[in-house]
Amino acid sequence: MNTVNVVTVGDTGNHVIDALEELRGTIKVIRRCPELLDLLAACQSGLASVAVVAESADQLKATLVDRLTAVGVSLVAIAADPAEATRLRGIGAVAVPANPTPEAITEAVLGALNARRYPQSAGFGVPTARLPIPKPGDGDDGVRFDAGQGGAVNPPPRALGSEASRAAAAGAEAGGAASAQQVPSRGHGSSRQTGQQVGARTGSPPRGLAKVRAAFSIFPARKAAGSEGRARAVAVTAGTTVNPFSAPDGRTQHQTVAVWGPAGSPGRTTLAINLAAEWAAQGLKVLVVDADSYGASVAATLGLLDESASFAQACRVADQGLLTTAELERISSVVVFAGGTFALLTGLTRSERWPELRAAAVERVLQTAQKMVDVVVIDCGFCLESDEELSYDSVAPRRNGATLSALAQADVIFAIGNSDAIGIPRLIRALAELPEVCAGATIEVVLNKVRKKAAGTAPQKALEQAWERFGPGIPITHFLPWDADVLDRALLEGRLLSEVAPDSALRRAILKICCAPVQQNQKLLS
């Protein structure tokens, strides 16, 4: 077998790194670094394919691990105890128990190289498209290192299909697999009740589509290992009730919905919270994430006096590899309204705190959220600039890392724009960049503030004609009318449209995104 070059930091009490150098076998120690920053520099220069951290493993964060992954370097870390081993696995490192033998380190290094066959997320670089979240027992074939058994290694993973490989890369239960991305198992802890009454009842989630997509659900089935995760389209016919979140076996699938728009696009927050409320009213578990690092406004729109920035708090816990579904439920607030409840991660209270939303941590928060709830609704920032210079030259956080990670994890993106002479060109130009950061997601174009004064006597027809002539290949899917009085009242009272004006044109338009037309009529008449 070819020699594997490694760089190391520190040594153990039994001098395992010294012994590893003396072996002169498969593993060759190229450089011994005094601290983690030196190790990162050595890895970025291409000296090694695996990094071994024998000291300072408690200082490892998800951002650093993902930075090493982005340059093609796997990480092996020596854990002081089983709890530390679990944390290290959670951030994507291969954990080896304390005082290992040189042979155990060699096996761990080779296991890390073998695990690299599976696609891994490089959350610090340009975020990758979302990976499927495996369920317990769904082909957990990654290399395992038991923190309590001297570095024992399972046999190498067998050859898997591409979908199963991606599922294996996502990891398994937090006491098990040591392969790249690990997310805690699904669980529902206790929730704390905050907020105020802000909603109303709605119908079931199915909805009609624009004429070009009338036969399919907006939610593509998430691909995952196992028969229940196979991709499919949900047919929608008049008079039928089809849950777009249902898998073939009848279980609810987990979906991530992002609401995004270019600079100057109004209505992202309004659309996000009202969609969340409509779905939550049907009994679905919904989490709203305010990921706008420029101007977070979900808490203020709902009239909440939450100054804790719970999304940033969740990101800090995720960066340490300690985020579980129970912990995420503890951190999140619960907004209670007449039709049900939904969880909320509030955004930054000041825009200068954006470095707290590192891309690697945001990605892990969203992956954990996908296991905690049925639907994750993300209110995204407007800017898609990736700061590529920073991603190559340093470990500094990127200004738009939260937005890019959110869009990369989304199954459905509602691209919202203003329906006037300024908003339409901005949206058209921005849509040319959007597919680069959300490969595989379904993009739905939503035009907001549709009104005669800005688009003529037949605004919807005029906008469609202009879009067909100048717009991209993505059709306009939804039109939201301008209703200033209703929006002002909802904002003043901190309530949702379904409560302040359930029969308004704007609420009906948002309901079309959630429900099939026949069902809308039945529910609005009931």
C-alpha positions in Angstrom: 0.0 0.0 0.0 1.2 3.5 -0.7 2.6 5.6 2.1 0.1 7.9 3.8 1.5 11.3 4.8 0.2 12.8 8.0 0.8 15.9 10.1 0.4 15.9 13.8 -0.2 18.2 16.8 1.3 17.2 20.2 1.7 13.8 21.6 0.1 11.5 24.2 1.5 10.4 27.6 2.6 7.1 26.1 4.4 8.9 23.2 2.4 7.3 20.5 3.4 9.8 17.9 7.1 9.2 18.6 6.4 5.4 18.2 4.5 6.1 15.0 7.5 7.8 13.5 9.8 5.0 14.5 7.6 2.4 12.8 8.3 3.8 9.3 5.5 1.7 8.0 2.4 2.7 6.0 2.1 6.0 8.0 4.7 8.7 7.5 4.8 11.7 9.8 5.7 14.7 7.6 5.5 17.4 10.1 4.8 17.8 13.8 3.1 21.1 14.5 3.0 22.9 17.9 -0.6 24.1 17.5 -3.7 23.8 15.5 -3.1 26.9 13.3 0.2 25.5 12.2 -1.5 22.2 11.4 -4.1 24.0 9.3 -1.3 25.8 7.4 0.5 22.6 6.7 -2.6 20.9 5.4 -3.5 23.8 3.2 -0.1 23.6 1.6 -0.8 20.0 0.5 1.8 18.3 2.7 -0.6 15.6 4.1 -3.8 13.8 3.5 -4.6 13.1 7.2 -4.1 15.2 10.3 -3.7 13.6 13.7 -4.4 15.7 16.8 -2.9 14.1 19.9 -3.2 17.3 22.0 -5.7 20.2 22.1 -8.5 18.0 20.8 -10.9 20.0 23.1 -10.1 23.1 20.9 -11.3 21.5 17.7 -14.5 23.1 16.3 -16.7 22.1 13.4 -15.4 25.1 11.3 -11.8 23.9 11.5 -12.8 20.3 10.7 -14.8 21.5 7.7 -11.9 23.6 6.5 -9.6 20.6 6.5 -12.3 18.6 4.7 -12.5 21.4 2.1 -8.8 20.9 1.2 -9.0 17.1 1.2 -7.6 16.3 4.6 -9.2 13.9 7.0 -8.9 14.4 10.8 -8.1 11.9 13.5 -8.3 13.1 17.0 -7.4 11.4 20.3 -10.3 11.7 22.8 -9.8 11.9 26.5 -13.1 10.2 27.4 -16.2 8.8 25.7 -18.1 12.1 25.9 -15.2 13.9 24.1 -15.2 11.1 21.5 -18.9 11.7 20.9 -18.3 15.4 20.5 -15.5 14.9 18.0 -17.6 12.5 15.9 -20.3 15.1 15.9 -18.1 17.7 14.2 -16.8 15.2 11.6 -13.5 13.9 13.1 -12.5 10.3 13.6 -12.2 9.7 17.4 -9.6 7.4 18.9 -9.6 6.6 22.7 -6.9 7.9 25.0 -3.5 6.2 25.1 -3.8 4.4 21.8 -1.2 2.2 20.3 0.6 3.1 17.0 -1.3 0.3 15.4 -4.6 1.8 16.5 -3.6 5.2 15.1 -2.6 3.5 11.8 -6.0 1.8 11.6 -7.8 5.1 12.3 -5.8 6.9 9.6 -6.5 4.2 7.1 -10.2 4.2 8.1 -10.4 7.9 7.7 -9.0 7.6 4.2 -11.4 4.9 3.4 -14.3 6.9 4.6 -13.3 9.7 2.2 -15.0 7.7 -0.5 -18.2 9.1 0.7 -19.1 12.7 -0.2 -18.6 15.0 2.8 -19.9 18.5 3.5 -17.4 21.3 3.4 -19.4 23.8 5.3 -16.7 26.4 5.5 -16.2 26.5 1.8 -19.0 27.2 -0.7 -21.8 25.1 0.9 -22.7 21.9 -0.8 -26.1 20.7 -1.6 -27.9 19.1 1.3 -27.3 15.5 2.2 -30.0 13.0 3.1 -30.5 12.4 6.8 -30.4 8.7 7.5 -32.7 7.0 10.0 -31.4 4.4 12.5 -30.7 1.2 10.6 -30.6 2.9 7.2 -27.3 1.4 6.0 -24.9 2.7 8.7 -21.8 1.3 7.1 -19.2 3.9 8.1 -16.0 3.1 9.9 -16.5 2.9 13.6 -14.1 3.7 16.5 -15.3 2.8 19.9 -14.1 5.3 22.5 -14.0 2.6 25.1 -12.1 -0.1 23.2 -8.6 0.7 22.3 -9.3 1.9 18.8 -11.0 -1.2 17.5 -12.0 -0.7 13.9 -14.9 -2.3 12.0 -14.3 -3.8 8.6 -14.1 -1.3 5.8 -17.4 -0.3 4.3 -18.7 -2.3 1.5 -19.3 -0.8 -1.9 -22.6 1.1 -1.9 -24.7 2.8 -4.5 -24.5 6.6 -4.8 -27.6 7.3 -2.7 -26.5 4.9 0.1 -23.1 6.4 0.0 -24.4 9.9 0.6 -26.6 8.5 3.4 -23.6 6.9 5.0 -21.6 10.1 4.8 -24.3 11.9 6.9 -23.4 9.7 9.9 -25.4 7.7 12.4 -26.3 7.7 16.0 -24.1 9.9 18.3 -22.4 7.0 20.0 -21.6 5.2 16.8 -20.2 6.0 13.5 -17.1 8.1 13.2 -17.5 9.0 9.6 -17.7 12.6 8.5 -21.1 14.3 9.2 -23.0 13.1 12.2 -26.4 14.3 13.4 -28.0 13.1 16.6 -30.9 10.7 16.3 -34.5 11.9 16.0 -36.0 12.8 19.3 -38.5 15.2 20.8 -37.6 16.9 24.0 -39.7 19.3 26.1 -40.4 22.7 24.6 -40.7 25.9 26.5 -43.7 28.1 25.6 -43.0 31.7 24.7 -44.5 34.3 22.4 -48.2 35.1 22.0 -51.4 34.1 20.3 -50.7 34.8 16.6 -52.6 32.5 14.3 -55.7 30.8 13.0 -56.8 27.5 11.5 -56.1 26.5 8.0 -56.5 23.5 5.7 -54.3 20.6 4.9 -50.9 21.2 3.3 -51.6 20.1 -0.4 -51.8 22.9 -2.9 -52.3 23.6 -6.5 -49.4 24.6 -8.7 -48.9 27.0 -11.6 -50.0 25.7 -15.0 -46.6 24.4 -16.0 -46.4 22.3 -12.8 -50.0 21.5 -12.2 -49.5 17.8 -11.9 -46.7 17.7 -9.2 -46.1 18.7 -5.7 -43.7 21.5 -5.0 -41.8 19.3 -2.6 -39.5 16.8 -4.2 -39.0 13.7 -2.2 -35.7 13.7 -0.4 -33.4 11.0 -1.6 -32.1 8.7 1.1 -31.0 5.1 1.7 -33.8 2.7 1.9 -37.0 2.3 -0.1 -38.9 5.0 1.7 -36.5 7.6 0.5 -36.7 7.0 -3.2 -37.4 10.1 -5.3 -41.0 10.5 -6.4 -43.5 13.2 -7.5 -46.8 13.6 -5.8 -49.7 13.8 -8.2 -52.3 16.4 -7.5 -55.7 16.1 -9.1 -58.9 18.0 -8.5 -60.9 16.9 -5.5 -58.2 14.8 -4.0 -56.2 15.3 -0.8 -52.5 14.7 -1.2 -50.0 15.5 1.5 -46.9 16.8 -0.2 -44.9 15.8 2.9 -45.9 12.1 2.7 -43.5 9.4 1.8 -44.8 6.3 -0.2 -45.4 4.5 3.1 -47.6 7.3 4.4 -45.0 8.8 6.8 -44.3 12.5 6.8 -41.0 13.4 5.0 -38.8 16.1 6.4 -38.4 19.2 4.2 -36.5 22.4 4.2 -38.0 25.5 2.7 -36.0 28.7 2.2 -37.6 32.1 1.5 -35.1 34.3 -0.3 -35.0 37.4 -2.4 -32.5 39.9 -3.8 -31.8 43.3 -2.3 -34.9 45.4 -1.9 -37.3 42.4 -2.1 -40.1 42.9 0.4 -42.1 40.1 2.1 -39.5 37.4 2.9 -40.3 37.4 6.6 -44.1 37.8 6.1 -44.2 34.9 3.7 -42.0 32.7 5.9 -43.9 33.0 9.1 -47.3 32.7 7.4 -46.3 29.6 5.5 -45.0 28.1 8.8 -48.3 28.9 10.5 -50.4 27.3 7.7 -48.4 24.1 7.8 -48.3 24.0 11.6 -52.1 24.4 11.8 -52.3 21.0 10.1 -50.4 19.2 12.9 -47.0 19.3 11.2 -44.0 20.1 13.4 -42.5 23.3 12.0 -39.4 25.3 12.8 -38.8 28.8 11.6 -35.1 29.9 11.4 -34.3 33.6 11.0 -31.0 33.3 9.1 -30.9 36.9 7.8 -27.5 38.2 9.0 -28.3 41.7 7.6 -31.7 42.5 9.1 -33.3 39.7 11.2 -37.0 40.6 11.8 -39.0 37.5 12.5 -39.2 38.1 16.3 -40.2 41.8 15.8 -42.8 40.8 13.3 -44.4 38.4 15.7 -44.2 40.9 18.6 -41.7 38.8 20.6 -39.3 40.5 23.0 -36.6 37.9 22.5 -33.1 39.4 22.6 -31.2 36.1 23.0 -30.6 35.4 19.2 -31.3 31.7 19.7 -30.1 30.9 16.2 -26.6 32.2 17.1 -26.8 30.2 20.3 -27.6 27.0 18.4 -24.7 27.7 16.0 -22.3 28.0 18.9 -23.4 24.7 20.3 -23.2 23.0 16.9 -19.7 24.4 16.3 -18.6 22.5 19.4 -20.3 19.3 18.2 -22.7 19.2 21.1 -26.0 20.0 19.3 -28.7 17.3 19.6 -32.4 17.5 18.8 -33.3 17.8 22.5 -30.8 20.6 22.9 -32.1 22.4 19.8 -35.7 22.2 21.1 -34.5 23.6 24.4 -32.8 26.5 22.7 -35.7 27.4 20.4 -38.8 29.3 21.4 -42.3 28.1 20.8 -44.8 30.5 19.2 -48.4 29.6 20.2 -51.3 30.6 18.0 -54.9 29.7 17.6 -54.2 27.0 15.0 -51.3 25.3 16.7 -47.6 26.0 17.5 -44.3 26.3 15.7 -40.8 26.5 17.0 -38.6 29.5 16.3 -34.9 30.3 16.2 -34.7 34.1 16.5 -32.1 36.0 14.4 -29.3 38.3 15.3 -30.2 41.3 17.4 -27.4 43.4 15.7 -26.1 42.9 12.2 -22.4 43.2 13.4 -22.8 39.9 15.1 -22.8 38.0 11.8 -19.5 36.2 12.5 -21.4 34.1 15.0 -23.2 32.4 12.0 -20.4 30.4 10.6 -21.3 28.3 7.6 -20.2 25.0 9.1 -22.3 25.6 12.3 -25.4 26.8 10.3 -25.2 23.6 8.2 -25.2 21.4 11.3 -28.0 23.3 12.9 -30.2 22.8 9.8 -29.3 19.1 9.6 -30.3 18.6 13.2 -33.5 20.6 12.7 -34.4 18.3 9.8 -34.5 15.5 12.2 -36.4 17.4 14.9 -39.4 18.7 12.8 -41.3 17.9 9.7 -40.7 21.3 8.0 -37.9 23.8 8.4 -38.7 27.3 7.1 -35.7 29.6 6.7 -35.9 33.4 6.3 -32.7 34.0 4.4 -30.6 37.1 3.7 -30.4 38.6 0.3 -26.8 38.5 -0.7 -25.3 35.5 -2.5 -21.7 36.7 -2.7 -19.4 33.8 -1.5 -16.2 35.7 -0.4 -14.1 33.1 -2.2 -10.9 34.9 -1.3 -11.6 34.3 2.4 -12.5 30.7 1.9 -9.2 29.9 0.4 -6.8 32.1 2.4 -8.0 32.0 6.0 -10.5 30.5 8.5 -12.3 33.8 8.8 -16.1 33.6 8.8 -17.8 34.7 5.6 -20.4 37.5 5.6 -23.0 35.5 3.7 -22.1 32.1 5.0 -25.5 31.6 6.7 -27.5 32.4 3.6 -25.4 30.2 1.4 -25.6 27.3 3.8 -29.3 27.7 4.2 -29.9 27.7 0.4 -27.6 24.7 -0.1 -29.7 22.7 2.4 -33.1 23.7 1.0 -35.4 21.4 -0.8 -37.7 24.2 -2.0 -36.7 27.9 -2.4 -39.3 30.6 -2.8 -37.5 33.4 -4.7 -39.5 36.5 -3.9 -39.3 39.9 -5.7 -41.0 43.2 -5.9 -43.4 43.5 -8.9 -42.3 46.9 -10.2 -39.8 48.3 -12.6 -36.9 48.0 -10.1 -37.8 44.7 -8.4 -38.3 42.6 -11.6 -34.9 43.3 -13.1 -33.2 42.7 -9.8 -34.9 39.4 -9.4 -34.1 38.3 -12.9 -30.4 39.1 -12.4 -30.3 37.3 -9.0 -32.0 34.2 -10.4 -29.1 33.7 -12.7 -26.8 33.2 -9.7 -29.2 31.3 -7.4 -28.8 27.8 -9.0 -25.1 27.9 -8.4 -25.6 27.7 -4.6 -28.7 25.5 -4.4 -28.1 22.6 -6.9 -31.0 20.2 -6.8 -33.5 22.4 -5.1 -36.9 23.4 -6.6 -37.1 27.1 -7.2 -40.5 28.8 -7.0 -40.8 32.5 -8.2 -43.1 34.6 -6.1 -43.9 38.2 -7.1 -45.0 40.4 -4.2 -46.9 43.7 -3.9 -48.7 43.1 -7.2 -50.8 46.2 -7.8 -52.3 48.3 -10.7 -50.4 51.5 -9.9 -47.0 49.8 -10.5 -47.9 47.3 -13.3 -50.9 48.6 -15.1 -54.6 47.8 -15.2 -54.0 44.1 -15.6 -50.9 43.7 -13.4 -50.7 39.9 -13.4 -50.9 39.6 -17.2 -48.5 42.4 -17.7 -46.0 40.9 -15.3 -46.3 37.5 -17.0 -45.7 39.0 -20.5 -42.6 40.9 -19.3 -41.3 37.8 -17.6 -41.8 35.7 -20.7 -39.8 38.2 -22.7 -37.0 39.1 -20.3 -37.0 36.6 -17.5 -35.1 33.3 -17.1 -36.5 29.9 -17.8 -38.1 29.6 -14.4 -41.7 30.6 -14.6 -43.6 32.8 -12.2 -45.4 30.5 -9.8 -47.2 32.8 -7.4 -48.5 36.4 -7.2 -49.1 38.1 -3.9 -51.3 41.2 -3.9 -50.4 44.4 -2.1 -52.6 44.9 0.9 -51.0 47.6 3.1 -53.9 47.9 5.6 -53.9 44.2 6.5 -50.1 44.1 6.8 -49.9 47.2 8.9 -52.5 45.8 11.3 -50.7 42.4 11.5 -47.4 44.1 12.2 -48.9 46.4 14.8 -50.6 43.6 16.7 -47.8 41.1 16.2 -50.1 38.5 14.7 -50.4 36.4 11.5 -52.6 37.1 8.5 -54.8 34.1 9.2 -55.9 35.8 12.4 -56.2 39.5 11.5 -57.6 38.9 8.0 -58.3 35.3 7.2 -60.4 36.2 4.1 -58.1 38.8 2.7 -56.7 38.5 -0.8 -53.1 38.3 0.5 -53.9 35.5 2.9 -55.8 33.6 0.2 -52.7 34.0 -2.1 -50.4 32.6 0.5 -52.9 29.7 1.2 -52.6 28.8 -2.5 -49.0 27.9 -1.9 -50.1 25.4 0.8 -53.4 24.0 -0.3 -55.0 22.7 -3.5 -57.7 25.1 -4.9 -60.6 22.7 -4.1 -59.5 22.3 -0.5 -59.1 26.1 -0.2 -62.8 26.7 -1.1 -63.9 24.0 1.4 -61.9 25.4 4.2 -62.7 29.1 3.7 -66.4 28.3 3.6 -66.2 26.2 6.7 
